[in-house]
Amino acid sequence: MARPGRAPRRAAPGLAVARLVFVALVAICLLTGVAGGLLRLGVVIPATASSEWLGRAGLAHAALMICAFLGTVIALERAVAVKLRAAFAAPLASALGGICLLAGQAAVAAWLLVAASLVFAWVNVVVVRRQSAPHTQLLLAAAGTWLAGNVLYAMGEGSGAVLPWWFAFLVMTIAAERLEMTRLMRRRPAAPWLLLAVLGAMAAGAAWSWLSPRAGGVLYGLSLLLLAWWLVTYDIARRTVFAQGLSRYMAVCLLGGYVWLGVAGVAWIATALGHPWRDTALHALGLGFIFSMMMGHAPVILPAIARVKLQFGWPFYLPLAALHLSLAVRLGWGSLEAARRVTGAQWNAASIALFAATIAGAVIAWRIRSNAQEGA
């Protein structure tokens, strides 16, 4: 006889189909975004060489990765949390925006992203009304930066104006979640105010980058550096890294990401001052920091979104190590030799694929273990 509580409750057929649709849309946006990023470095996946969407994916690489993939995942998480059907309009619109980008409907895609961020902002207003706290207010501010970036994108502004806002959305969302976790440890009363000041500087740098890329870029990069300092100083990860199991893994992901956040800050300033560090600035932030955070939080967030359970184990460290090593090759050695840069980018893609395989294996491992326990 099955033991109660051993397996997640079976979803209604309609909900199961909806989850599969979202999983498929997110997977398409991620895979095509990665393929587009490789294309920008001259690497073409053989099976996609003659596909029309590949060139579009290359042009829309940032929009696919930040808005259509990560934006959809974050919006899904928030929709599940607030338990409002209307909230799912945000991730649906952002995912469909990615599909429209691949279909060559760039204008439709851009306004779908605007619609997604508008609904997402409303969802965060609901969250603040339910629980008004510094971290929920910061989540609402992060939603506002996504909306600002999407409006500029729909207006046809270039990456110099749009990317700071898009990255601010992701960085501020992560910072808000880490701010909430600092409540679990003793901290100086000024710590939350310091964080708000740093993130205020980030928003100011994003806005200034539209008018003055040099001055705005320097301020933006400085805010990334200061945020890395704040996280290393106040985040609970510097204590939980000495724990065991999942807590230690998450801490390793976080602390490694904070290092890359500091690298991104230096590279962003250097780029604004005219040095050829743009690839380092974008990918130390997008892959080194943000994807490290994603890898660390996935074992906790994915079960809530997809209603699956994972068997955590040492294999989770493999894609994490591969990500950091591939970034070191791409942004370190690759800054001196173009071929190594391409190799590093290919390894970046491989580390993401390895992480997806690890997640799938963890789901299967948990089901095998659960069935064995039920049969005992």
N, C-alpha and C positions, 0 to 999 in steps of 0.2 A: 504494500500500500504506500502511495506517495506521501512523503512527509510534508506538512503544511509549511509554506514559506520558502520552500527549496527552489522554486522556479518562478519567474515573473508571470503575472496573470496574463492569460491569453487576451490579445487585443481583439476588438470587433473587426470584422472583415474590412469595413471602410477605413478604419484607422490604420490597419496593417497595410492597405494599398497606399494610403497617403504617405506613410513612412517610407515605403519602397520608392515612391515617386520622388520624395525629397532626397533620399539616399542617391538615387540615379542622377538627379540634377546636380547635386553637390559633387558627385564623382566626375561627371562630365566637365564641370567648370574647373575642377582641380587638374584633371588629366590634360585638358586642352590648354590650361594656363601654363602648366609645366612644359608641354610641347612647344608652346609659343615662346617661352623663355629660352629654351634650347635653340630654337630657330634664330633668335636674335644674335646668337653667338655662332651661327653657321652650322648647327647640328640639326639634321633632319632625321626623324625616326623613319626607317624604311617603309613601314606600312602606311605612312601618312604623306609620303612625298608628293603625290599627285592630288591631294585633297585641297579644295578651295578654302576650307575653313582654317587651314594651317596658317596661311598668310594673315588672315584676320586675327587669329589667336596671337600671332607675333606682335601685331600692332596694338592689340588690346591686352597684352600680358598683365599689366598692373591692374587694370579693371577686373579682369577675370580672377586674379589671385586675391586681391584685397576685397573687392565688392561682391563678386558673384560667388566666390568660395568662402572666404573668412567672414564676410558680412552676412552671408546666408546662415552659416553655422552659428554665429553670435545671435542673430535674430531668432533662429530656431530655439536656441537655449532660453532666451528671454520669453518667447511665446509659450514654451512649455511651463516656465516658472509662473507666469501670470494666469495661465489657464483660461485664456479668452480666445475664442475661435478667430475673431477679427485680427488678433495679433499675428496669426500665421500668414496674413496678407503681405507682411514685410519680407520674410524669407522667400515666399513664392515670387514676389515681384523682383527681388534681387537675383534669384536663380534664373528666372525667365529673361532678365536683362542680359545675363551671360549668354544664354542661348541665342538671343537676338544679335549680340555682338558676333557670334560665330556665323550667323545667317546673313551677315552683311547689313543688318538694320541698325546702324549705329545710333541714329537719332532716337528711334523707339527705345533702344536699350538704355540710353542716357536718361530718358524721362521715366522709364521703369525704375531705375536706380534712385531717382529723386523721389518717386512715389514710395519706394521701399523705405528710404530714410525718413520720410514724413511719418509713415505709420510707425516706424521704429521709435521715433521721438515721442509720439503719443503713448506708446507702450511704456516708455520710461517715465513719462508723466504719471501714468497709473502706478508704477512702482514707487515713485516718490510720495504719492498720496497715501499709499498703503504703509510705507515705512520711510519717513523723512529722516535721513541720516547722511553724514558726509559722503559715504561711498555711493549711495543711491543718487545723490545730487550730482556727483562726479560722473556717474554712468549717464545721466541725462545730458550733461555737458558734452560727453563723448559722442552721444547721438547727434548733438548739434554740429559737431565738427564733421561728421559723416555727411550730414545734410549740406553743409557749406561746400564740401568738396564735390559732392554730386551736382549741385547747382552750377558750380564753375565748370565742371565737366560737360554738362548739358549746354552751357553757353559757348563751348568750343575753346575754353582756355587751355593752355599747354600744361605739360606735366610739372613744370616749375611752380605753377600756381596750385595745381590740384593735389599732387602727391603729399605735400606737407599736411594738408587737411586729412587725407585718407589715412596716412600713418598716425596722425594725432588721434584719430578715432580708435585705432587698434591699441596704441600705447596707453591712452587714457582709460580705456576699458580694462586693460590689464592692471594699471595702477590702482584703479578703484577696487578691484578684487583683492589686491595685495593690501590696500589700506584697511579693508574689512578684516583681513587676517591679523593685522597688527594689534587688534583688540585683545588677542589671546596672549600677548606678552606685555611686559612693562615697557612703556615708551615715554619720552618726554612730551609734556603737554603741547609743545610747539610743533611736534612732528607733523600732524595733519596740515597745519598752516604752512609749513615749509613745502609740503607736497603741493598744496594748492597754488603756492607762489610759483613753483617750478612749472607746473602745468599751465598756469596763466601765461608764463613766458613762452611756452610752447605754442599756445594759441596765438599769441601776439606775433611770434616768429612766422607762423603759417600765414597770417594775414599780411604781414610786412613783406613776405616773399613774393606776393602778388604785385606789390608796388616797387620793391627794391630787392631783387634776388640776392644781392651781396649782403646787405645789412640783415635782411630777414633770415637768410641762410645761416649767418653767424649766430644770431640769437637762437634759432631753432636748434642748431648743433649744440650750443651751450646748454640748452634746456635738457637735451638728451644726456649729456655728461652729468649734469646735476641730478637728474632722475636716477641714473645708475648709482651715483653716490648715495642717494636717499634709500634706495632699495637695499643696497648692501648693508647700510647702517641700521635700518629699522625693520627689515623683513624678517619674519619668523624662520625663513629658510636657513639662515645661518645657525640656527639651533637644531632644526629638524634634520639637518644633514647628518647628524650624529645618531639619528634614530635607525630603525630597521624597516625593511619592506618598502611598501608604496610611499610612505612618508619620506624616506631617504631618497628614493628615486625622484620624487617631485622636487625635493630641495636641490638635487644635483642639476636637474633641468633648469630650475630657476636661477641658481647661482651662475651656471655657465651662460645663460641668456643675459645676465646682467653685465658680464664681461663684454659680450658682443655689443650690448647697448652702449657701453662706453666707447668702444671702437667706432661705432656708428656716429657718435657725437663728434669725435675727432675728425672722422672722414667727411661728415657733413659740413663742418667748418672749413676744412681744407678745400672741398669742392666749391663752396661759396666764394673762396678767395682765389679761385681760378686753377686749382691743382686737379689733375685727372684722377680723382678718387670717387667718382660718382658710383661706380659699380660696388665699391666697398661700402659707401654710405648706405645705399639702398638695400644691399643683401646682408650686410652685417645686422641691419635693423630688421629687414623682412624675414630672413631665414635664421640668422644667429639668435636674435632676440625673440621674435614673435613665434617662429616655429618651435623653438625650444619651449616656450610657454605652452603652446598647443600640445606638444608631446607630453609635458608634465601634467596638464589638466585633463587630457583625453580619457585616462582610466576612470576619472570621476564624472566628467561631463557626459561622455558617450552613453553610459548606462541610463542616465536621466533622459536623454534625448531619444535614443533609439530603442529603449526598453530591452536592453541586452545586458548580460553580466560578463565580466572579464576575469580570467584567471591570471593574476599578476605574477610575474616571475622575472628571473635575470635576463631573458631574451629582450626585454624592453630597453635594456642598456645598449644593445647592439645598434639599432638605428640612431640612437642619440649620439653615440660615439662616432658613427659614420657621418652624421650631419656636421659635427664640429670639425672632424678631420678634413672632410671635403671642403668646408669653408676655409680652413687654414691653407689648403692647397690653392683654392681659387683666389682668395683675397691676399694671401701672403706671397707664395711662390708665383702665383698667377699674375701678380702685379708687375713682375719682372719678365715673364715669358708668356706670350699669348696662348701657346699650346697648353700650358699648365692651367691657365684660366679656364679653357674649354674643358679640360679633363676634370677640374674641380666642379664645374657646373654639371657635368654628366654624373658625377658622384653625388652632387646635391640631389639630383632627380632620383638616383638609385636609393639614397637614404630615405626619401619620402616614400618610395615604393616599398622599401623594407619595413617601414613603420606601419604602413597599411596592412602588409602581410602579417606583421606581429599582432596587430589588433585582431585580424581575422582568426589567427591561430589561438589567441587568448579566449575569444568567444567559443571556439570549438572545444578548447581544453576545459572550459568551465562546464559546458554541456555534458561532456564525457564524464567529468567528475560528478556532476549532479545526478546523471543517470545511474552511475555506479553506486552512489549513496542511496538512491531510491530503491535500487534493486537489492541492496544489502538486507 
